[in-house]
């Protein structure tokens, strides 16, 4: 029983260090979240430029423009993610690893949804299911921020969580318009880039 309590305490300590002031974990977590917002925000803007005809890909690339855009964004993000993790000074205790797996689960959930959505689109011969994907991602952001807010007890993180859920609904409303990807990019800037920068700045403050 004592070991179980100690393990739970380790898990809570790691989650708190992810969003609390000070610590390499907060710095690395902030960089990862901000990087995701920047990379996929840029991808959303490029998607919008192609969708609205402001950029016209030539040759066979045109037919596969959107999968290429998002695949390229994922390659860039995971390359940066690998570099950040390899240089991370975050704690390596067993509790930290367990909590890290939980947060990594969010990423794998996004991957599973993306793969499942691709299969549905292929089987149904329709791209309509992809319209829901940005809202699903923002919903997962809301879940992640809610856990962080409950542990850290910081009001700005609660606001970020609520904002993520609200923006999921907003993006869904605009999903059938050409402005959807621009709104999604703005949501990532507000709910990923900005909070990530705040986390990095807080980790650099003296205790």
C-alpha positions as CSV (number, residue, x, y, z in Angstrom):
1,X,0.0,0.0,0.0
2,X,2.8,2.4,0.8
3,X,4.4,1.7,-2.5
4,X,1.1,2.4,-4.3
5,X,0.7,5.7,-2.5
6,X,4.3,6.7,-3.3
7,X,3.7,5.9,-7.0
8,X,0.6,8.0,-7.0
9,X,2.5,10.9,-5.4
10,X,5.2,10.5,-8.1
11,X,2.6,10.7,-10.8
12,X,1.0,13.8,-9.4
13,X,4.4,15.5,-8.9
14,X,5.3,14.9,-12.5
15,X,2.0,16.3,-13.8
16,X,2.3,19.3,-11.5
17,X,5.9,20.0,-12.7
18,X,4.6,19.9,-16.3
19,X,2.6,23.1,-15.8
20,X,3.9,24.6,-12.6
21,X,6.7,27.1,-12.3
22,X,10.3,25.9,-12.5
23,X,11.7,22.6,-13.7
24,X,13.0,21.2,-17.0
25,X,9.8,19.2,-17.5
26,X,7.7,22.4,-17.7
27,X,10.2,24.0,-20.1
28,X,10.3,20.9,-22.4
29,X,6.5,20.4,-22.2
30,X,6.0,24.1,-23.1
31,X,8.3,23.8,-26.1
32,X,6.5,20.6,-27.3
33,X,3.1,22.2,-27.0
34,X,4.2,25.4,-28.7
35,X,5.9,23.5,-31.4
36,X,2.8,21.5,-32.2
37,X,0.8,24.7,-32.4
38,X,3.2,26.4,-34.7
39,X,3.8,23.4,-37.0
40,X,0.2,22.3,-37.4
41,X,-1.0,25.9,-37.4
42,X,1.2,26.6,-40.4
43,X,-0.1,23.4,-42.0
44,X,-3.7,24.6,-41.5
45,X,-2.9,28.0,-43.2
46,X,-1.2,26.2,-46.2
47,X,-4.2,23.9,-46.4
48,X,-6.4,27.0,-46.5
49,X,-4.3,28.6,-49.2
50,X,-4.6,25.5,-51.4
51,X,-8.3,25.1,-50.7
52,X,-9.1,28.6,-51.7
53,X,-6.9,28.5,-54.8
54,X,-4.3,31.0,-53.6
55,X,-1.8,28.2,-54.1
56,X,-2.3,25.8,-57.0
57,X,-0.1,22.7,-56.9
58,X,1.0,21.4,-60.3
59,X,1.0,17.9,-61.7
60,X,0.0,14.9,-59.6
61,X,0.8,16.8,-56.4
62,X,-2.4,18.6,-56.7
63,X,-4.5,15.5,-56.2
64,X,-2.6,14.6,-53.0
65,X,-1.9,18.1,-51.8
66,X,-3.8,17.9,-48.5
67,X,-2.3,14.5,-47.4
68,X,1.1,15.8,-48.4
69,X,0.7,19.0,-46.3
70,X,-0.3,17.2,-43.1
71,X,2.1,14.3,-43.6
72,X,5.0,16.8,-44.0
73,X,3.8,18.7,-40.9
74,X,3.8,15.5,-38.9
75,X,7.3,14.5,-40.1
76,X,8.6,18.0,-39.1
77,X,6.9,17.9,-35.7
78,X,8.1,14.4,-34.8
79,X,11.6,15.3,-35.8
80,X,11.5,18.3,-33.5
81,X,9.8,16.2,-30.8
82,X,12.6,13.6,-30.9
83,X,15.2,16.4,-30.6
84,X,13.5,18.0,-27.7
85,X,13.0,14.8,-25.8
86,X,16.6,13.8,-26.4
87,X,17.8,17.1,-24.9
88,X,15.2,17.2,-22.1
89,X,16.4,17.7,-18.5
90,X,13.0,16.4,-17.2
91,X,13.0,14.0,-14.3
92,X,13.2,10.3,-15.2
93,X,11.6,8.7,-12.1
94,X,9.2,5.8,-12.5
95,X,6.3,8.1,-11.7
96,X,7.4,10.5,-14.4
97,X,7.5,7.7,-16.9
98,X,4.1,6.5,-16.0
99,X,2.6,10.0,-16.4
100,X,4.5,10.6,-19.6
101,X,2.9,7.4,-21.0
102,X,-0.5,8.9,-20.1
103,X,0.1,12.1,-21.9
104,X,1.7,10.2,-24.9
105,X,-1.7,8.4,-25.0
106,X,-3.3,11.6,-26.1
107,X,-0.9,11.7,-29.1
108,X,-1.6,8.1,-30.0
109,X,-5.3,8.8,-29.8
110,X,-5.0,11.5,-32.3
111,X,-3.0,9.2,-34.6
112,X,-5.6,6.4,-34.2
113,X,-8.4,8.8,-35.0
114,X,-6.5,10.1,-38.1
115,X,-5.9,6.6,-39.4
116,X,-9.5,5.5,-38.6
117,X,-10.8,8.6,-40.4
118,X,-8.7,7.9,-43.4
119,X,-10.1,4.4,-43.6
120,X,-13.7,5.7,-43.3
121,X,-13.1,8.2,-46.0
122,X,-11.6,5.5,-48.3
123,X,-14.4,3.1,-47.6
124,X,-17.1,5.7,-47.9
125,X,-15.5,7.5,-50.9
126,X,-16.1,10.8,-49.1
127,X,-13.9,13.4,-47.4
128,X,-16.7,14.6,-45.2
129,X,-15.5,12.8,-42.0
130,X,-12.3,14.8,-42.1
131,X,-14.3,17.9,-41.4
132,X,-14.7,16.7,-37.8
133,X,-11.0,16.1,-37.2
134,X,-9.9,19.6,-36.1
135,X,-12.8,19.7,-33.5
136,X,-11.7,16.3,-32.2
137,X,-8.1,17.5,-31.7
138,X,-9.3,20.6,-29.9
139,X,-11.5,18.4,-27.7
140,X,-8.4,16.4,-26.7
141,X,-6.5,19.6,-26.0
142,X,-9.4,20.5,-23.7
143,X,-9.0,17.2,-21.9
144,X,-5.3,17.5,-21.5
145,X,-5.5,21.1,-20.2
146,X,-8.3,20.0,-17.8
147,X,-6.0,17.4,-16.2
148,X,-3.2,19.9,-16.0
149,X,-5.5,22.6,-14.4
150,X,-6.8,20.2,-11.8
151,X,-3.3,19.3,-10.7
152,X,-1.6,22.7,-10.9
153,X,-4.7,24.7,-9.7
154,X,-3.9,27.6,-12.0
155,X,-6.9,29.6,-13.3
156,X,-5.3,30.4,-16.7
157,X,-5.0,26.6,-17.4
158,X,-8.7,26.1,-16.6
159,X,-9.5,29.0,-19.1
160,X,-7.3,27.3,-21.7
161,X,-9.2,24.0,-21.2
162,X,-12.6,25.7,-21.4
163,X,-11.4,27.6,-24.5
164,X,-10.3,24.4,-26.2
165,X,-13.8,22.9,-25.8
166,X,-15.5,26.0,-27.0
167,X,-13.3,26.3,-30.0
168,X,-14.0,22.7,-30.9
169,X,-17.6,23.8,-31.3
170,X,-16.8,26.9,-33.2
171,X,-14.5,25.1,-35.6
172,X,-17.3,22.5,-36.1
173,X,-19.8,25.3,-36.9
174,X,-17.5,26.6,-39.6
175,X,-16.4,23.2,-40.9
176,X,-18.4,23.6,-44.2
177,X,-16.8,27.0,-45.0
178,X,-13.5,27.9,-46.5
179,X,-12.6,29.8,-43.3
180,X,-12.5,26.7,-41.1
181,X,-8.8,26.1,-41.4
182,X,-7.9,29.7,-40.7
183,X,-10.1,29.5,-37.5
184,X,-8.4,26.3,-36.6
185,X,-4.9,27.9,-37.0
186,X,-6.0,30.7,-34.8
187,X,-7.3,28.3,-32.2
188,X,-3.9,26.5,-32.2
189,X,-2.1,29.8,-31.7
190,X,-4.3,30.7,-28.8
191,X,-4.6,27.3,-27.1
192,X,-1.2,25.7,-27.9
193,X,1.4,28.3,-28.9
194,X,0.5,30.9,-26.3
195,X,0.1,28.5,-23.3
196,X,3.4,26.7,-24.4
197,X,5.2,30.0,-24.3
198,X,3.8,30.8,-20.9
199,X,5.0,27.5,-19.6
200,X,8.5,28.1,-20.9
201,X,8.6,31.6,-19.4
202,X,7.3,30.4,-16.0
203,X,10.0,27.6,-15.9
204,X,12.7,30.2,-16.4
205,X,11.6,32.3,-13.4
206,X,13.6,31.9,-10.2
207,X,11.8,29.8,-7.5
